[in-house]
Amino acid sequence: MTDSSVASLTAAASDSPVRARIWDLPTRVFHWALSAAVIGLIATGLGGVMEWHFRLGYSVLALLLFRLLWGFVGGRWSRFASFFYGPGSILAYLRGRAHPDHVIGHTPLGGLSVFALLAVLAVQVGTGLVADDEVSAAGPLTRFVSSQVVSLATGWHASQGKTLVIALVSLHVLAVLFYVLVKRHRLVRPMVSGDKLITPAGASSRVVAPSRDDAASRGLALVLFAVCAGVAYWIASLRV
């Protein structure tokens, strides 16, 4: 075999996609659970089914608390540090000069949307805990804050906050459809299986560091979520 043939085989091998675990199981479960809970929250809020609205709200609270913790101790690509980008990285991505790692986990724009959605949901859940429609639905923490805070929280939760959540969820879905249908990026399948095919030509030349997703990390996630669910349950028990 000639040297040129060896070089061609090496180049071909280096361009072969490599399967890597990007999204660990706790992150995937969180993603789909939060999606279902938020859709349920919107539906029950618009439909006036308040008891289920509260139950789903407590579920979202537990999920958000878990994601906050998992953002520091979770898998490599689930940690906030992996998709917390500065203005320079965001501008470079928009100009088509993205760093190779930016297309492995969350892109700079994707990272922004994640932080925005988590923040808006946190505010919406927080205001719901101290909101009171003065008819049949009052949050469990209303008696611990002033009437002025209750009034402001109720107004935001029922108006601007609700509109913002619906807008961000709609934008998120449209962005996913754009990347899947127009840019031909596989976004849904990796969030189901956890694995993503990484092409060396489209990623860094070094080996992609996978997310840890073993029995120990999943056990840790289960313990953390149990604690977060316990906190949410305790807050729910304060409702009178």
C-alpha positions as a Python dict, from the first residue, in 0.01 Angstrom:
ca = {
    (1, 'M'): (0, 0, 0),
    (2, 'T'): (139, 340, -98),
    (3, 'D'): (185, 629, 139),
    (4, 'S'): (-89, 823, -41),
    (5, 'S'): (-335, 535, 11),
    (6, 'V'): (-255, 523, 382),
    (7, 'A'): (-306, 898, 405),
    (8, 'S'): (-644, 870, 226),
    (9, 'L'): (-760, 596, 464),
    (10, 'T'): (-649, 798, 764),
    (11, 'A'): (-832, 1106, 640),
    (12, 'A'): (-1146, 903, 572),
    (13, 'A'): (-1132, 752, 920),
    (14, 'S'): (-1083, 1092, 1079),
    (15, 'D'): (-1396, 1220, 902),
    (16, 'S'): (-1615, 934, 1028),
    (17, 'P'): (-1886, 1047, 1271),
    (18, 'V'): (-1827, 947, 1632),
    (19, 'R'): (-2117, 868, 1863),
    (20, 'A'): (-2086, 1043, 2200),
    (21, 'R'): (-2312, 1064, 2504),
    (22, 'I'): (-2405, 1432, 2521),
    (23, 'W'): (-2727, 1440, 2722),
    (24, 'D'): (-2735, 1229, 3037),
    (25, 'L'): (-3055, 1052, 3139),
    (26, 'P'): (-3149, 1297, 3420),
    (27, 'T'): (-3125, 1590, 3177),
    (28, 'R'): (-3339, 1411, 2920),
    (29, 'V'): (-3604, 1319, 3177),
    (30, 'F'): (-3602, 1676, 3307),
    (31, 'H'): (-3641, 1818, 2956),
    (32, 'W'): (-3946, 1610, 2863),
    (33, 'A'): (-4103, 1632, 3209),
    (34, 'L'): (-4070, 2010, 3210),
    (35, 'S'): (-4211, 2031, 2857),
    (36, 'A'): (-4518, 1830, 2956),
    (37, 'A'): (-4566, 2021, 3282),
    (38, 'V'): (-4540, 2363, 3118),
    (39, 'I'): (-4789, 2267, 2846),
    (40, 'G'): (-5020, 2144, 3120),
    (41, 'L'): (-4972, 2467, 3315),
    (42, 'I'): (-5066, 2677, 3014),
    (43, 'A'): (-5371, 2461, 2940),
    (44, 'T'): (-5500, 2452, 3298),
    (45, 'G'): (-5432, 2825, 3343),
    (46, 'L'): (-5628, 2917, 3032),
    (47, 'G'): (-5900, 2665, 3118),
    (48, 'G'): (-5938, 2771, 3480),
    (49, 'V'): (-5864, 2424, 3620),
    (50, 'M'): (-5686, 2572, 3917),
    (51, 'E'): (-5626, 2268, 4138),
    (52, 'W'): (-5435, 2095, 3859),
    (53, 'H'): (-5270, 2426, 3777),
    (54, 'F'): (-5131, 2436, 4131),
    (55, 'R'): (-5019, 2073, 4119),
    (56, 'L'): (-4835, 2126, 3793),
    (57, 'G'): (-4688, 2447, 3933),
    (58, 'Y'): (-4538, 2256, 4225),
    (59, 'S'): (-4404, 1999, 3980),
    (60, 'V'): (-4235, 2273, 3777),
    (61, 'L'): (-4093, 2417, 4099),
    (62, 'A'): (-3935, 2081, 4186),
    (63, 'L'): (-3799, 2043, 3833),
    (64, 'L'): (-3650, 2393, 3830),
    (65, 'L'): (-3482, 2339, 4167),
    (66, 'F'): (-3339, 2014, 4037),
    (67, 'R'): (-3211, 2176, 3717),
    (68, 'L'): (-3043, 2448, 3920),
    (69, 'L'): (-2847, 2188, 4114),
    (70, 'W'): (-2786, 1966, 3811),
    (71, 'G'): (-2644, 2263, 3626),
    (72, 'F'): (-2343, 2243, 3857),
    (73, 'V'): (-2300, 1868, 3918),
    (74, 'G'): (-2461, 1708, 3612),
    (75, 'G'): (-2305, 1568, 3296),
    (76, 'R'): (-2041, 1764, 3104),
    (77, 'W'): (-2281, 1919, 2851),
    (78, 'S'): (-2564, 1973, 3100),
    (79, 'R'): (-2362, 2202, 3324),
    (80, 'F'): (-2429, 2573, 3294),
    (81, 'A'): (-2060, 2635, 3237),
    (82, 'S'): (-2077, 2444, 2907),
    (83, 'F'): (-2331, 2683, 2752),
    (84, 'F'): (-2272, 3010, 2934),
    (85, 'Y'): (-2129, 3214, 2649),
    (86, 'G'): (-1994, 3568, 2650),
    (87, 'P'): (-2094, 3837, 2397),
    (88, 'G'): (-1787, 3760, 2183),
    (89, 'S'): (-1885, 3395, 2140),
    (90, 'I'): (-2243, 3488, 2058),
    (91, 'L'): (-2135, 3740, 1794),
    (92, 'A'): (-1888, 3493, 1645),
    (93, 'Y'): (-2162, 3232, 1621),
    (94, 'L'): (-2400, 3476, 1451),
    (95, 'R'): (-2125, 3564, 1202),
    (96, 'G'): (-2066, 3200, 1117),
    (97, 'R'): (-1739, 3166, 1309),
    (98, 'A'): (-1858, 2943, 1589),
    (99, 'H'): (-1611, 2748, 1800),
    (100, 'P'): (-1635, 2372, 1723),
    (101, 'D'): (-1766, 2298, 2073),
    (102, 'H'): (-2060, 2534, 2013),
    (103, 'V'): (-2235, 2277, 1795),
    (104, 'I'): (-2197, 1983, 2034),
    (105, 'G'): (-2421, 2077, 2325),
    (106, 'H'): (-2624, 2396, 2331),
    (107, 'T'): (-2528, 2658, 2074),
    (108, 'P'): (-2478, 3016, 2201),
    (109, 'L'): (-2832, 3107, 2092),
    (110, 'G'): (-2964, 2782, 2234),
    (111, 'G'): (-2791, 2852, 2563),
    (112, 'L'): (-2947, 3197, 2578),
    (113, 'S'): (-3292, 3051, 2516),
    (114, 'V'): (-3242, 2793, 2791),
    (115, 'F'): (-3140, 3053, 3048),
    (116, 'A'): (-3424, 3284, 2941),
    (117, 'L'): (-3686, 3011, 2964),
    (118, 'L'): (-3563, 2886, 3301),
    (119, 'A'): (-3555, 3241, 3439),
    (120, 'V'): (-3904, 3327, 3314),
    (121, 'L'): (-4046, 3000, 3446),
    (122, 'A'): (-3881, 3063, 3784),
    (123, 'V'): (-4038, 3409, 3803),
    (124, 'Q'): (-4375, 3272, 3693),
    (125, 'V'): (-4369, 2997, 3954),
    (126, 'G'): (-4243, 3240, 4220),
    (127, 'T'): (-4519, 3491, 4153),
    (128, 'G'): (-4775, 3208, 4148),
    (129, 'L'): (-4674, 3111, 4500),
    (130, 'V'): (-4774, 3456, 4629),
    (131, 'A'): (-5059, 3532, 4388),
    (132, 'D'): (-5426, 3556, 4486),
    (133, 'D'): (-5716, 3596, 4243),
    (134, 'E'): (-5948, 3671, 4541),
    (135, 'V'): (-6196, 3414, 4413),
    (136, 'S'): (-6074, 3057, 4460),
    (137, 'A'): (-5700, 3044, 4404),
    (138, 'A'): (-5437, 3175, 4643),
    (139, 'G'): (-5074, 3075, 4652),
    (140, 'P'): (-4931, 2900, 4960),
    (141, 'L'): (-4703, 3191, 5048),
    (142, 'T'): (-4948, 3480, 5020),
    (143, 'R'): (-4985, 3511, 5398),
    (144, 'F'): (-4613, 3567, 5435),
    (145, 'V'): (-4592, 3879, 5215),
    (146, 'S'): (-4763, 4216, 5205),
    (147, 'S'): (-5084, 4284, 5015),
    (148, 'Q'): (-4889, 4507, 4778),
    (149, 'V'): (-4656, 4221, 4685),
    (150, 'V'): (-4957, 3991, 4640),
    (151, 'S'): (-5120, 4244, 4409),
    (152, 'L'): (-4808, 4295, 4198),
    (153, 'A'): (-4739, 3921, 4178),
    (154, 'T'): (-5098, 3843, 4082),
    (155, 'G'): (-5099, 4104, 3806),
    (156, 'W'): (-4771, 3979, 3659),
    (157, 'H'): (-4860, 3610, 3688),
    (158, 'A'): (-5197, 3642, 3519),
    (159, 'S'): (-5092, 3886, 3248),
    (160, 'Q'): (-4735, 3965, 3144),
    (161, 'G'): (-4584, 3648, 3287),
    (162, 'K'): (-4835, 3418, 3120),
    (163, 'T'): (-4790, 3593, 2786),
    (164, 'L'): (-4411, 3576, 2816),
    (165, 'V'): (-4412, 3204, 2895),
    (166, 'I'): (-4637, 3128, 2598),
    (167, 'A'): (-4419, 3345, 2372),
    (168, 'L'): (-4091, 3183, 2483),
    (169, 'V'): (-4230, 2830, 2456),
    (170, 'S'): (-4362, 2907, 2107),
    (171, 'L'): (-4027, 3060, 2007),
    (172, 'H'): (-3842, 2756, 2141),
    (173, 'V'): (-4059, 2518, 1938),
    (174, 'L'): (-4021, 2729, 1624),
    (175, 'A'): (-3643, 2742, 1670),
    (176, 'V'): (-3626, 2363, 1703),
    (177, 'L'): (-3839, 2322, 1388),
    (178, 'F'): (-3612, 2565, 1203),
    (179, 'Y'): (-3295, 2378, 1298),
    (180, 'V'): (-3451, 2039, 1221),
    (181, 'L'): (-3631, 2120, 896),
    (182, 'V'): (-3415, 2396, 748),
    (183, 'K'): (-3064, 2347, 884),
    (184, 'R'): (-3101, 1968, 908),
    (185, 'H'): (-2963, 1948, 1260),
    (186, 'R'): (-3069, 1648, 1465),
    (187, 'L'): (-3194, 1798, 1789),
    (188, 'V'): (-3482, 1574, 1896),
    (189, 'R'): (-3321, 1231, 1863),
    (190, 'P'): (-3019, 1314, 2089),
    (191, 'M'): (-3259, 1441, 2356),
    (192, 'V'): (-3430, 1101, 2343),
    (193, 'S'): (-3132, 866, 2315),
    (194, 'G'): (-2873, 1091, 2475),
    (195, 'D'): (-2620, 1021, 2200),
    (196, 'K'): (-2513, 1250, 1920),
    (197, 'L'): (-2308, 1181, 1609),
    (198, 'I'): (-2012, 1417, 1610),
    (199, 'T'): (-1834, 1471, 1279),
    (200, 'P'): (-1467, 1565, 1332),
    (201, 'A'): (-1486, 1812, 1042),
    (202, 'G'): (-1767, 1990, 1222),
    (203, 'A'): (-1625, 1956, 1570),
    (204, 'S'): (-1288, 1995, 1729),
    (205, 'S'): (-1004, 1765, 1627),
    (206, 'R'): (-965, 1642, 1981),
    (207, 'V'): (-1182, 1369, 2129),
    (208, 'V'): (-1520, 1502, 2245),
    (209, 'A'): (-1558, 1472, 2621),
    (210, 'P'): (-1886, 1284, 2683),
    (211, 'S'): (-2125, 1353, 2965),
    (212, 'R'): (-2106, 1119, 3260),
    (213, 'D'): (-2418, 902, 3262),
    (214, 'D'): (-2361, 601, 3481),
    (215, 'A'): (-2549, 443, 3771),
    (216, 'A'): (-2377, 666, 4027),
    (217, 'S'): (-2466, 991, 3852),
    (218, 'R'): (-2822, 877, 3796),
    (219, 'G'): (-2848, 781, 4162),
    (220, 'L'): (-2722, 1125, 4261),
    (221, 'A'): (-2982, 1284, 4033),
    (222, 'L'): (-3257, 1077, 4194),
    (223, 'V'): (-3151, 1187, 4542),
    (224, 'L'): (-3132, 1552, 4437),
    (225, 'F'): (-3474, 1541, 4275),
    (226, 'A'): (-3621, 1372, 4585),
    (227, 'V'): (-3490, 1661, 4794),
    (228, 'C'): (-3628, 1918, 4548),
    (229, 'A'): (-3964, 1742, 4537),
    (230, 'G'): (-3966, 1742, 4916),
    (231, 'V'): (-3909, 2120, 4921),
    (232, 'A'): (-4191, 2171, 4670),
    (233, 'Y'): (-4422, 1946, 4873),
    (234, 'W'): (-4343, 2138, 5192),
    (235, 'I'): (-4422, 2470, 5021),
    (236, 'A'): (-4747, 2322, 4889),
    (237, 'S'): (-4842, 2214, 5241),
    (238, 'L'): (-4838, 2578, 5352),
    (239, 'R'): (-5144, 2654, 5142),
    (240, 'V'): (-5454, 2707, 5355),
}
